[in-house]
Amino acid sequence: MKFVIRSLSPQESRIVLTLTEQGRREIARSEIIELLGVSSKAADHVINSLRRKGWLERASWGKYLFIEPNQGPEALGESNLLALASRIAEPYYIGFGTAATHYGLTTQHRNVIWLVTPKHLRDRQIGEAQVRVVNPIARKFFGFGLIDVLGYKTIISDLEKTVIDCIDRPELAGGVGETAYILGTACRRLDWGKVTNYLERIGSSPLIRRFGWLVDYVNADIPSSERERLFQLAGNGRKTFLGPKGELQGTIGYSETWHLFVNVTSKELHGCAGLARRQIIKRET
């Protein structure tokens, strides 16, 4: 195998060729020491050189992702940043606005990766992206699975849980207006039975009422049976707000249907009224 763009020393070649031949995407510092039969200081020198040349990228302490030869020197794009972030904690999932971007539900470019984990860790920087750690309550830590990101296995919230999470915490998805856009864009792809099952599992009446109101606002084509389930799950609990708390002037106001104070303006919702219906019509044409 000939490497033209990223030249290698004999020791570096040994690492790259071994990983390539074995089809591996990760390697630990201890493995490099053993593979080369050198001291830890000498191994660190090789590792640092491979990182400078774009062959390895640090994932966590003592662990590195391998950037394959066919990916070239510009390999560390957004997808690989997700793979790097996924090595920070276990268990975890990539969620909120980051997952919404992955599913094509938003056009906003973000330099923040939202890492959801029960582990209490500090935020950190990976390349140009900032990894923000979110610690969910136990009953909300579900609805995710493995996907392939340029050959790296990464855990991301599924489509339904992504939408629910964004409505639950819109500040992690670009705000209420962007959350409405995410829902309206996702509607034609959602499994509504799964959505209501997830909401029932979470068991938050305020969240269900916010979700229900937004479903109506974007004019989602939700089956009547699932909309009725949302009503039953929503109940008539305490005063609930979409947007900041407190009754504000100039906002959409109180929804009798969902028993919800909608404390945002139509302008803040970025013209998302009826968005789901427009998406369906656009798709059909």
TORGU-623250 format. One record per residue: x, y, z of N, C-alpha, C in turn; residue number from 1; residue in one letter. Coordinates in Angstrom, 1 decimal. Layout:
N
      nx      ny      nz     cax     cay     caz      cx      cy      cz  num  residu
       X       Y       Z       X       Y       Z       X       Y       Z  NUM       a
...
//
This chain:
285
      nx      ny      nz     cax     cay     caz      cx      cy      cz  num  residu
     0.8    -1.2     0.0     0.0     0.0     0.0     0.9     1.2     0.0    1       m
     0.6     2.2    -0.9     1.4     3.4    -1.0     0.6     4.6    -0.5    2       k
     1.3     5.3     0.5     0.6     6.5     1.0     1.3     7.8     0.4    3       f
     0.6     8.5    -0.3     1.2     9.6    -1.1     1.1    10.9    -0.3    4       v
    -0.1    11.2     0.2    -0.4    12.5     0.8     0.2    12.6     2.2    5       i
     0.0    11.6     3.0     0.4    11.7     4.4     1.6    10.7     4.6    6       r
     2.8    11.2     4.4     4.0    10.3     4.5     4.2     9.8     5.9    7       s
     4.8     8.6     6.0     5.0     7.9     7.2     6.4     7.4     7.4    8       l
     6.8     7.4     8.7     8.0     6.8     9.1     7.8     5.3     9.2    9       s
     8.8     4.4     9.3     8.6     3.0     9.4     7.8     2.6    10.6   10       p
     7.9     3.2    11.7     7.1     2.9    12.9     5.7     3.3    12.7   11       q
     5.5     4.5    12.1     4.1     5.0    11.8     3.5     4.1    10.8   12       e
     4.2     3.7     9.8     3.6     2.8     8.8     3.2     1.5     9.4   13       s
     3.9     1.0    10.4     3.5    -0.3    11.0     2.2    -0.1    11.7   14       r
     2.0     1.0    12.4     0.7     1.2    13.0    -0.4     1.3    12.0   15       i
    -0.2     2.1    11.0    -1.3     2.4    10.0    -1.6     1.1     9.2   16       v
    -0.6     0.4     8.8    -0.8    -0.8     8.0    -1.5    -1.9     8.9   17       l
    -1.1    -2.0    10.2    -1.8    -3.0    11.1    -3.3    -2.7    11.2   18       t
    -3.6    -1.4    11.5    -5.0    -1.0    11.6    -5.8    -1.2    10.3   19       l
    -5.2    -0.8     9.2    -5.8    -1.0     7.9    -6.1    -2.4     7.6   20       t
    -5.1    -3.3     7.8    -5.3    -4.7     7.4    -6.3    -5.4     8.3   21       e
    -6.4    -4.9     9.6    -7.3    -5.5    10.5    -8.7    -4.9    10.5   22       q
    -8.8    -3.8     9.7   -10.1    -3.2     9.5   -10.6    -2.5    10.8   23       g
    -9.6    -2.0    11.6    -9.9    -1.4    12.9   -10.0     0.1    12.8   24       r
   -10.8     0.7    13.6   -11.0     2.2    13.6   -10.5     2.8    14.9   25       r
   -10.0     2.1    15.9    -9.6     2.6    17.1    -8.3     1.9    17.6   26       e
    -7.5     2.5    18.4    -6.4     1.9    19.0    -6.0     2.6    20.3   27       i
    -5.5     1.9    21.3    -5.2     2.4    22.6    -3.7     2.6    22.7   28       a
    -3.2     3.6    23.5    -1.8     3.8    23.7    -1.1     2.6    24.1   29       r
    -1.6     1.8    25.0    -1.0     0.6    25.4    -0.8    -0.4    24.3   30       s
    -1.7    -0.5    23.3    -1.5    -1.3    22.2    -0.4    -0.9    21.3   31       e
    -0.2     0.4    21.1     0.8     1.0    20.3     2.2     0.7    20.9   32       i
     2.3     0.8    22.3     3.5     0.4    23.0     3.9    -1.0    22.7   33       i
     2.9    -1.9    22.8     3.1    -3.3    22.6     3.5    -3.6    21.2   34       e
     2.7    -3.0    20.2     3.0    -3.3    18.8     4.4    -2.9    18.4   35       l
     4.8    -1.7    18.9     6.2    -1.2    18.4     7.3    -1.8    19.3   36       l
     6.9    -2.3    20.5     8.0    -2.8    21.4     8.9    -1.7    21.9   37       g
     8.4    -0.5    22.2     9.2     0.6    22.6     8.7     1.1    23.9   38       v
     9.4     2.1    24.4     9.0     2.7    25.7     7.8     3.6    25.5   39       s
     7.1     3.9    26.6     5.9     4.8    26.5     6.3     6.1    26.0   40       s
     7.5     6.6    26.3     7.9     7.9    25.8     8.1     7.9    24.3   41       k
     8.7     6.8    23.8     8.9     6.7    22.3     7.6     6.5    21.6   42       a
     6.6     5.7    22.2     5.3     5.5    21.6     4.6     6.9    21.6   43       a
     4.7     7.7    22.6     4.0     9.0    22.6     4.5     9.9    21.5   44       d
     5.8     9.8    21.2     6.4    10.5    20.1     5.8    10.1    18.7   45       h
     5.6     8.8    18.5     5.0     8.3    17.3     3.5     8.7    17.2   46       v
     2.8     8.6    18.4     1.4     9.0    18.4     1.2    10.5    18.0   47       i
     2.1    11.3    18.7     2.0    12.8    18.4     2.2    13.1    16.9   48       n
     3.2    12.3    16.3     3.5    12.5    14.9     2.3    12.1    14.0   49       s
     1.7    11.0    14.4     0.5    10.5    13.6    -0.7    11.5    13.7   50       l
    -0.8    12.1    14.9    -1.9    13.1    15.1    -1.6    14.3    14.3   51       r
    -0.4    14.8    14.2     0.0    16.0    13.4    -0.3    15.7    11.9   52       r
     0.0    14.5    11.5    -0.2    14.2    10.1    -1.7    13.8     9.7   53       k
    -2.5    13.7    10.7    -3.9    13.5    10.4    -4.3    12.0    10.4   54       g
    -3.5    11.1    10.9    -3.8     9.7    10.9    -4.6     9.3    12.2   55       w
    -4.3     9.9    13.3    -4.9     9.6    14.6    -5.5    10.9    15.1   56       l
    -6.6    10.7    15.8    -7.3    11.8    16.6    -7.6    11.2    18.0   57       e
    -7.3    12.0    19.0    -7.5    11.6    20.3    -9.0    11.5    20.6   58       r
    -9.5    10.4    21.1   -10.9    10.2    21.4   -11.1    10.5    22.9   59       a
   -10.3     9.9    23.8   -10.3    10.1    25.2    -8.9     9.7    25.7   60       s
    -8.7     9.8    27.0    -7.4     9.5    27.5    -6.9     8.2    27.1   61       w
    -5.8     8.2    26.4    -5.1     6.9    26.0    -5.8     6.1    24.9   62       g
    -6.8     6.8    24.2    -7.5     6.1    23.1    -7.6     7.0    21.9   63       k
    -7.4     6.4    20.7    -7.4     7.2    19.5    -8.2     6.6    18.4   64       y
    -8.8     7.5    17.6    -9.5     7.1    16.4    -8.6     7.1    15.2   65       l
    -8.7     6.1    14.4    -7.8     6.0    13.2    -8.6     6.6    12.0   66       f
    -7.9     7.5    11.3    -8.5     8.1    10.1    -7.9     7.4     8.9   67       i
    -8.8     6.6     8.3    -8.3     5.7     7.2    -7.7     6.4     6.0   68       e
    -6.8     5.6     5.3    -6.1     6.2     4.2    -7.0     6.8     3.1   69       p
    -8.1     6.1     2.8    -9.0     6.6     1.8    -9.8     7.8     2.2   70       n
    -9.7     8.2     3.4   -10.5     9.4     3.9    -9.6    10.7     3.6   71       q
    -8.3    10.5     3.5    -7.5    11.7     3.1    -7.3    12.6     4.3   72       g
    -6.5    13.7     4.0    -6.1    14.6     5.1    -7.2    15.5     5.6   73       p
    -8.3    15.5     4.9    -9.4    16.4     5.3   -10.5    15.6     6.0   74       e
   -10.1    14.5     6.7   -11.1    13.5     7.2   -11.8    14.0     8.4   75       a
   -11.4    14.9     9.1   -12.0    15.3    10.4   -13.1    16.3    10.2   76       l
   -14.2    15.8     9.5   -15.3    16.7     9.3   -16.3    16.5    10.5   77       g
   -17.5    16.9    10.3   -18.5    16.9    11.4   -18.8    15.4    11.8   78       e
   -18.9    14.5    10.9   -19.2    13.1    11.2   -18.2    12.5    12.1   79       s
   -16.9    12.8    11.8   -15.9    12.3    12.7   -15.8    12.9    14.0   80       n
   -16.3    14.2    14.1   -16.4    14.9    15.4   -17.4    14.2    16.3   81       l
   -18.5    13.7    15.7   -19.5    12.9    16.4   -18.8    11.6    16.9   82       l
   -18.0    11.0    16.1   -17.4     9.7    16.5   -16.4    10.0    17.7   83       a
   -15.7    11.1    17.6   -14.8    11.5    18.7   -15.6    11.8    20.0   84       l
   -16.7    12.5    19.9   -17.5    12.9    21.1   -18.1    11.6    21.7   85       a
   -18.4    10.6    20.9   -19.0     9.4    21.4   -18.1     8.6    22.3   86       s
   -16.8     8.9    22.3   -15.8     8.2    23.1   -15.6     8.8    24.5   87       r
   -16.3     9.9    24.7   -16.1    10.6    26.0   -16.7     9.9    27.2   88       i
   -17.9     9.3    27.0   -18.6     8.7    28.1   -19.3     7.5    27.7   89       a
   -19.6     6.6    28.7   -20.4     5.4    28.5   -21.2     5.1    29.7   90       e
   -22.5     5.0    29.6   -23.4     5.1    28.4   -23.6     6.5    28.0   91       p
   -24.1     6.7    26.8   -24.3     8.0    26.2   -25.2     7.9    25.0   92       y
   -25.7     9.1    24.6   -26.2     9.2    23.2   -26.0    10.6    22.7   93       y
   -25.9    10.8    21.4   -25.8    12.1    20.8   -27.2    12.6    20.6   94       i
   -27.6    13.8    21.1   -29.0    14.1    21.0   -29.3    15.6    20.7   95       g
   -30.5    16.0    20.9   -31.0    17.4    20.8   -30.6    18.0    19.4   96       f
   -30.1    19.2    19.4   -29.9    19.8    18.1   -28.9    19.1    17.2   97       g
   -27.9    18.4    17.8   -27.0    17.6    17.0   -27.6    16.5    16.3   98       t
   -28.5    15.8    17.0   -29.2    14.7    16.3   -30.2    15.2    15.3   99       a
   -30.8    16.4    15.6   -31.7    17.0    14.6   -31.0    17.3    13.3  100       a
   -29.8    17.8    13.4   -28.9    18.1    12.3   -28.6    16.8    11.5  101       t
   -28.3    15.8    12.2   -28.0    14.5    11.6   -29.1    14.0    10.8  102       h
   -30.4    14.2    11.2   -31.5    13.7    10.5   -32.0    14.7     9.4  103       y
   -31.3    15.8     9.3   -31.7    16.7     8.3   -33.0    17.5     8.6  104       g
   -33.3    17.7     9.9   -34.5    18.4    10.4   -34.3    19.9    10.6  105       l
   -33.0    20.3    10.5   -32.7    21.7    10.6   -31.6    22.1     9.7  106       t
   -31.6    23.3     9.2   -30.6    23.8     8.4   -29.5    24.6     9.2  107       t
   -29.8    24.8    10.5   -28.8    25.6    11.3   -27.5    24.9    11.4  108       q
   -26.4    25.6    11.2   -25.1    25.0    11.4   -24.7    25.3    12.9  109       h
   -24.3    24.2    13.6   -24.0    24.4    15.0   -22.6    23.9    15.2  110       r
   -21.9    24.5    16.1   -20.5    24.1    16.5   -20.6    23.5    17.9  111       n
   -21.8    23.0    18.3   -22.0    22.4    19.6   -22.5    21.0    19.4  112       v
   -21.9    20.0    20.1   -22.3    18.6    20.1   -22.9    18.3    21.4  113       i
   -24.2    17.9    21.4   -24.9    17.6    22.7   -24.7    16.1    23.0  114       w
   -24.0    15.9    24.1   -23.7    14.5    24.6   -24.6    14.2    25.8  115       l
   -25.5    13.3    25.7   -26.4    13.0    26.8   -25.9    11.7    27.5  116       v
   -25.7    11.9    28.8   -25.1    10.8    29.6   -25.5    11.0    31.1  117       t
   -25.6     9.9    31.8   -25.8    10.0    33.3   -24.5    10.4    34.0  118       p
   -23.4    10.2    33.3   -22.1    10.5    33.9   -22.0    12.1    34.1  119       k
   -21.5    12.5    35.2   -21.2    13.9    35.4   -19.8    14.3    35.0  120       h
   -19.7    14.8    33.8   -18.4    15.2    33.2   -18.4    16.6    32.8  121       l
   -17.2    17.2    32.7   -17.1    18.6    32.2   -17.3    18.7    30.7  122       r
   -17.7    19.8    30.2   -17.7    20.1    28.8   -16.3    20.1    28.3  123       d
   -16.2    19.9    27.0   -14.8    19.9    26.4   -14.8    20.3    25.0  124       r
   -13.7    20.6    24.4   -13.5    21.0    23.0   -12.9    19.9    22.2  125       q
   -13.5    19.7    21.0   -13.0    18.8    20.0   -12.9    19.5    18.7  126       i
   -11.7    19.8    18.3   -11.5    20.5    17.1   -12.2    21.9    17.2  127       g
   -13.0    22.2    16.3   -13.8    23.5    16.4   -15.1    23.4    17.1  128       e
   -15.4    22.2    17.5   -16.7    21.9    18.2   -16.6    21.9    19.7  129       a
   -17.6    22.4    20.3   -17.7    22.3    21.8   -18.7    21.2    22.2  130       q
   -18.2    20.2    23.0   -19.1    19.2    23.4   -19.7    19.6    24.8  131       v
   -21.0    19.7    24.8   -21.8    20.0    26.0   -22.4    18.8    26.5  132       r
   -22.2    18.5    27.8   -22.7    17.3    28.5   -24.1    17.6    29.1  133       v
   -25.1    16.8    28.8   -26.4    16.9    29.4   -26.7    15.7    30.2  134       v
   -27.1    15.9    31.5   -27.4    14.8    32.4   -28.9    14.7    32.6  135       n
   -29.5    13.7    31.9   -30.9    13.5    32.0   -31.4    12.8    33.2  136       p
   -32.7    13.0    33.6   -33.2    12.1    34.6   -33.4    10.7    34.0  137       i
   -33.4     9.7    34.9   -33.3     8.3    34.5   -34.4     7.9    33.5  138       a
   -35.6     8.4    33.7   -36.7     8.0    32.9   -36.7     8.5    31.5  139       r
   -35.8     9.5    31.2   -35.7    10.1    29.9   -34.5     9.5    29.1  140       k
   -33.7     8.6    29.8   -32.5     8.1    29.1   -32.9     6.9    28.3  141       f
   -33.5     7.0    27.2   -33.8     5.9    26.3   -34.1     6.4    24.9  142       f
   -34.4     5.6    24.0   -34.8     6.0    22.6   -33.6     6.3    21.8  143       g
   -32.6     5.5    21.8   -31.4     5.7    21.0   -30.8     4.4    20.5  144       f
   -29.9     4.5    19.5   -29.4     3.3    18.9   -28.1     3.6    18.2  145       g
   -27.4     2.5    17.8   -26.2     2.6    17.0   -26.4     3.0    15.6  146       l
   -25.6     3.9    15.0   -25.6     4.2    13.6   -24.1     4.1    13.2  147       i
   -24.0     4.1    11.9   -22.6     4.1    11.3   -22.3     5.5    10.8  148       d
   -21.2     6.0    11.4   -20.7     7.4    11.0   -19.4     7.2    10.4  149       v
   -19.3     7.1     9.1   -18.0     6.9     8.4   -17.3     5.7     8.9  150       l
   -18.0     4.7     9.2   -17.4     3.4     9.7   -17.2     3.4    11.2  151       g
   -17.6     4.4    11.9   -17.5     4.5    13.4   -18.9     4.3    14.0  152       y
   -19.0     3.4    14.9   -20.3     3.1    15.6   -20.6     4.2    16.6  153       k
   -21.7     4.9    16.4   -22.0     6.1    17.2   -23.5     5.9    17.6  154       t
   -23.8     6.2    18.9   -25.1     6.1    19.4   -25.8     7.5    19.3  155       i
   -26.9     7.5    18.6   -27.7     8.8    18.4   -29.2     8.5    18.8  156       i
   -29.8     9.5    19.3   -31.3     9.3    19.6   -32.0     9.1    18.3  157       s
   -33.0     8.2    18.4   -33.8     7.9    17.1   -34.6     9.2    16.8  158       d
   -35.3     9.1    15.6   -36.0    10.3    15.1   -37.0    10.8    16.1  159       l
   -37.8     9.8    16.6   -38.9    10.2    17.5   -38.4    10.8    18.8  160       e
   -37.4    10.2    19.4   -36.9    10.7    20.6   -36.2    12.1    20.4  161       k
   -35.5    12.2    19.3   -34.9    13.5    19.0   -35.9    14.7    19.0  162       t
   -37.0    14.4    18.3   -38.1    15.5    18.3   -38.6    15.8    19.7  163       v
   -38.9    14.7    20.4   -39.4    14.9    21.8   -38.4    15.6    22.7  164       i
   -37.1    15.2    22.6   -36.1    15.9    23.4   -36.0    17.4    23.1  165       d
   -36.1    17.7    21.8   -36.0    19.1    21.4   -37.1    19.9    21.9  166       c
   -38.3    19.3    21.9   -39.5    20.0    22.5   -39.4    20.1    24.0  167       i
   -38.8    19.1    24.6   -38.6    19.1    26.1   -37.7    20.2    26.5  168       d
   -36.6    20.4    25.7   -35.6    21.4    26.1   -35.2    22.2    24.8  169       r
   -36.0    23.1    24.4   -35.8    23.8    23.1   -34.5    24.6    23.1  170       p
   -34.0    25.0    24.3   -32.8    25.8    24.4   -31.6    25.0    23.9  171       e
   -31.7    23.6    23.8   -30.7    22.8    23.3   -30.9    22.4    21.8  172       l
   -31.8    23.1    21.2   -32.1    22.8    19.8   -32.3    24.1    19.0  173       a
   -31.9    25.3    19.5   -32.0    26.5    18.8   -33.2    27.4    19.2  174       g
   -33.9    27.0    20.2   -35.1    27.8    20.6   -36.4    27.2    20.2  175       g
   -37.5    27.8    20.7   -38.8    27.3    20.4   -39.2    27.3    19.0  176       v
   -38.8    28.4    18.3   -39.1    28.5    16.8   -38.4    27.4    16.0  177       g
   -37.1    27.2    16.3   -36.4    26.1    15.6   -37.0    24.7    16.0  178       e
   -37.4    24.6    17.2   -38.1    23.3    17.6   -39.3    23.1    16.8  179       t
   -40.1    24.1    16.6   -41.3    24.0    15.8   -41.0    23.6    14.4  180       a
   -39.9    24.1    13.9   -39.4    23.8    12.5   -39.0    22.3    12.5  181       y
   -38.3    21.9    13.5   -37.8    20.5    13.6   -39.0    19.5    13.5  182       i
   -40.0    19.8    14.4   -41.2    19.0    14.4   -41.9    19.0    13.0  183       l
   -42.1    20.2    12.5   -42.8    20.2    11.2   -42.1    19.5    10.1  184       g
   -40.8    19.5    10.1   -40.0    18.9     9.1   -40.0    17.3     9.3  185       t
   -40.1    16.9    10.5   -40.0    15.5    10.9   -41.3    14.8    10.7  186       a
   -42.4    15.5    10.7   -43.7    14.9    10.9   -44.0    13.7     9.9  187       c
   -43.7    13.9     8.6   -44.0    12.9     7.6   -43.2    11.6     7.8  188       r
   -42.2    11.7     8.7   -41.3    10.5     8.9   -41.5     9.8    10.2  189       r
   -42.3    10.4    11.1   -42.5    10.0    12.4   -43.4     8.7    12.5  190       l
   -43.0     7.8    13.5   -43.9     6.7    13.8   -44.7     7.2    15.0  191       d
   -46.0     7.6    14.8   -46.7     8.3    15.8   -47.0     7.4    17.0  192       w
   -47.2     6.1    16.7   -47.4     5.2    17.9   -46.2     5.2    18.8  193       g
   -45.0     5.2    18.2   -43.8     5.2    19.0   -43.7     6.5    19.8  194       k
   -44.1     7.6    19.1   -44.0     8.9    19.8   -44.9     9.0    21.0  195       v
   -46.1     8.5    20.9   -47.0     8.5    22.1   -46.5     7.5    23.1  196       t
   -46.0     6.4    22.7   -45.4     5.5    23.7   -44.3     6.1    24.5  197       n
   -43.4     6.8    23.8   -42.3     7.5    24.4   -42.8     8.5    25.4  198       y
   -43.8     9.3    25.0   -44.3    10.4    25.8   -45.0     9.8    27.1  199       l
   -45.7     8.7    26.9   -46.3     8.0    28.0   -45.2     7.5    29.0  200       e
   -44.1     7.0    28.4   -43.0     6.4    29.3   -42.3     7.6    30.1  201       r
   -42.2     8.7    29.4   -41.6     9.9    30.2   -42.5    10.4    31.2  202       i
   -43.8    10.4    31.0   -44.8    10.7    32.0   -44.8    12.2    32.4  203       g
   -44.6    13.1    31.5   -44.6    14.5    31.8   -45.8    15.2    31.2  204       s
   -46.8    15.6    31.9   -47.9    16.2    31.4   -47.6    17.6    30.7  205       s
   -46.7    18.4    31.3   -46.4    19.7    30.6   -45.7    19.4    29.3  206       p
   -44.8    18.4    29.2   -44.2    18.1    27.9   -45.2    17.6    26.9  207       l
   -46.2    16.8    27.3   -47.2    16.3    26.3   -48.0    17.5    25.8  208       i
   -48.4    18.4    26.7   -49.2    19.5    26.3   -48.4    20.4    25.3  209       r
   -47.2    20.7    25.5   -46.4    21.4    24.6   -46.3    20.7    23.3  210       r
   -46.0    19.4    23.3   -45.9    18.6    22.1   -47.3    18.6    21.3  211       f
   -48.4    18.5    22.1   -49.7    18.4    21.4   -50.0    19.8    20.7  212       g
   -49.7    20.9    21.4   -50.0    22.2    20.8   -49.2    22.4    19.6  213       w
   -47.9    22.0    19.6   -47.0    22.2    18.4   -47.5    21.3    17.3  214       l
   -47.9    20.1    17.6   -48.5    19.2    16.6   -49.6    19.9    15.8  215       v
   -50.5    20.5    16.6   -51.6    21.2    16.0   -51.1    22.4    15.2  216       d
   -50.2    23.1    15.7   -49.7    24.4    15.1   -49.0    24.1    13.8  217       y
   -48.3    23.0    13.7   -47.6    22.7    12.4   -48.6    21.9    11.5  218       v
   -49.7    21.6    12.0   -50.8    20.9    11.2   -50.3    19.5    10.8  219       n
   -49.7    18.8    11.8   -49.2    17.4    11.5   -50.4    16.5    11.2  220       a
   -50.1    15.5    10.3   -51.0    14.5     9.9   -51.0    13.3    10.9  221       d
   -51.3    13.6    12.2   -51.3    12.6    13.2   -52.6    11.8    13.2  222       i
   -52.5    10.4    13.3   -53.7     9.6    13.4   -54.6    10.1    14.5  223       p
   -55.9    10.1    14.3   -56.8    10.6    15.3   -56.7     9.8    16.6  224       s
   -56.4     8.5    16.5   -56.3     7.6    17.7   -55.1     8.1    18.6  225       s
   -54.0     8.5    17.9   -52.8     8.9    18.7   -53.0    10.3    19.2  226       e
   -53.7    11.2    18.5   -54.0    12.5    19.1   -54.9    12.4    20.3  227       r
   -55.8    11.4    20.3   -56.7    11.2    21.4   -55.9    10.7    22.6  228       e
   -54.9     9.8    22.3   -54.0     9.3    23.4   -53.2    10.5    24.0  229       r
   -52.8    11.5    23.2   -52.1    12.6    23.7   -53.0    13.4    24.7  230       l
   -54.3    13.6    24.3   -55.2    14.3    25.2   -55.3    13.5    26.5  231       f
   -55.5    12.2    26.4   -55.6    11.5    27.7   -54.4    11.5    28.5  232       q
   -53.2    11.5    27.9   -52.0    11.6    28.7   -51.7    13.0    29.2  233       l
   -52.2    14.0    28.5   -51.9    15.4    28.9   -52.6    15.7    30.2  234       a
   -53.8    15.3    30.4   -54.5    15.6    31.6   -54.8    17.1    31.8  235       g
   -55.1    17.5    33.1   -55.3    18.9    33.4   -54.5    19.3    34.6  236       n
   -53.2    19.1    34.4   -52.3    19.4    35.6   -52.0    20.9    35.8  237       g
   -50.9    21.2    36.4   -50.6    22.5    36.8   -50.4    23.4    35.6  238       r
   -50.4    24.7    35.8   -50.2    25.7    34.8   -48.9    25.4    34.0  239       k
   -49.0    25.4    32.7   -47.9    25.0    31.9   -47.6    26.1    30.8  240       t
   -46.3    26.3    30.5   -46.0    27.4    29.5   -45.1    26.8    28.4  241       f
   -45.3    27.3    27.2   -44.4    27.1    26.1   -43.7    28.4    25.9  242       l
   -42.4    28.4    26.2   -41.7    29.7    26.2   -41.5    30.1    27.6  243       g
   -41.1    31.3    27.9   -40.8    31.8    29.3   -42.0    31.8    30.1  244       p
   -41.9    31.6    31.4   -43.0    31.6    32.4   -43.5    33.0    32.6  245       k
   -44.8    33.1    33.0   -45.4    34.3    33.2   -46.2    34.8    32.0  246       g
   -47.3    35.4    32.2   -48.2    35.8    31.1   -47.7    37.1    30.5  247       e
   -47.2    37.0    29.2   -46.6    38.1    28.5   -47.5    38.7    27.5  248       l
   -47.2    40.0    27.2   -48.0    40.7    26.2   -47.5    40.4    24.8  249       q
   -48.5    40.3    23.8   -48.1    40.2    22.4   -47.8    38.7    22.0  250       g
   -48.0    37.8    22.9   -47.8    36.4    22.5   -49.1    35.7    22.0  251       t
   -48.9    34.5    21.6   -50.1    33.8    21.0   -51.2    33.6    22.1  252       i
   -50.8    33.4    23.3   -51.7    33.3    24.4   -52.1    31.9    24.9  253       g
   -53.2    31.9    25.6   -53.7    30.6    26.2   -54.4    29.7    25.3  254       y
   -54.0    28.4    25.3   -54.7    27.4    24.5   -55.7    26.6    25.3  255       s
   -57.0    26.8    25.1   -58.0    26.1    25.8   -57.9    24.6    25.6  256       e
   -57.5    24.2    24.3   -57.4    22.8    23.9   -56.4    22.1    24.7  257       t
   -55.2    22.7    24.9   -54.1    22.0    25.5   -53.8    22.5    26.9  258       w
   -54.6    23.5    27.4   -54.4    24.1    28.7   -52.9    24.5    28.9  259       h
   -52.5    25.4    27.9   -51.2    25.8    27.8   -51.0    27.3    27.5  260       l
   -50.2    28.0    28.2   -49.9    29.4    27.9   -48.7    29.4    26.9  261       f
   -49.1    29.8    25.7   -48.1    29.9    24.6   -47.4    31.3    24.6  262       v
   -46.3    31.4    25.3   -45.7    32.7    25.5   -44.6    33.0    24.5  263       n
   -45.0    32.7    23.3   -44.1    33.1    22.1   -45.0    33.8    21.1  264       v
   -44.4    34.6    20.2   -45.2    35.2    19.2   -45.1    34.4    17.9  265       t
   -46.1    34.7    17.0   -46.0    33.9    15.7   -44.7    34.2    15.0  266       s
   -44.2    35.4    15.1   -42.9    35.7    14.5   -41.8    34.8    15.0  267       k
   -41.8    34.6    16.3   -40.8    33.7    16.9   -40.8    32.3    16.4  268       e
   -42.0    31.9    16.0   -42.2    30.5    15.5   -41.8    30.4    14.0  269       l
   -41.2    31.5    13.4   -40.6    31.4    12.1   -41.6    31.0    11.0  270       h
   -42.8    31.3    11.1   -43.8    30.9    10.0   -44.0    29.4     9.9  271       g
   -43.9    28.7    11.1   -44.1    27.3    11.1   -45.5    26.8    11.1  272       c
   -46.5    27.8    11.2   -47.9    27.4    11.2   -48.2    26.6     9.9  273       a
   -48.7    25.4    10.0   -49.1    24.6     8.9   -47.9    24.0     8.2  274       g
   -46.7    24.0     8.7   -45.5    23.6     8.1   -45.5    22.1     7.6  275       l
   -46.1    21.3     8.5   -46.1    19.8     8.2   -46.9    19.6     7.0  276       a
   -48.1    20.3     6.9   -48.9    20.1     5.7   -48.2    20.6     4.4  277       r
   -47.5    21.7     4.5   -46.8    22.2     3.4   -45.7    21.2     3.0  278       r
   -45.1    20.6     3.9   -44.0    19.6     3.6   -44.6    18.4     2.8  279       q
   -45.8    18.0     3.2   -46.4    16.9     2.5   -46.8    17.3     1.1  280       i
   -47.3    18.5     0.9   -47.7    18.9    -0.4   -46.5    19.1    -1.3  281       i
   -45.4    19.6    -0.7   -44.1    19.8    -1.5   -43.6    18.4    -1.9  282       k
   -43.7    17.5    -1.0   -43.2    16.1    -1.4   -44.0    15.5    -2.5  283       r
   -45.3    15.7    -2.5   -46.1    15.1    -3.5   -45.9    15.7    -4.8  284       e
   -45.6    17.0    -4.9   -45.3    17.6    -6.2   -43.9    17.3    -6.7  285       t
//
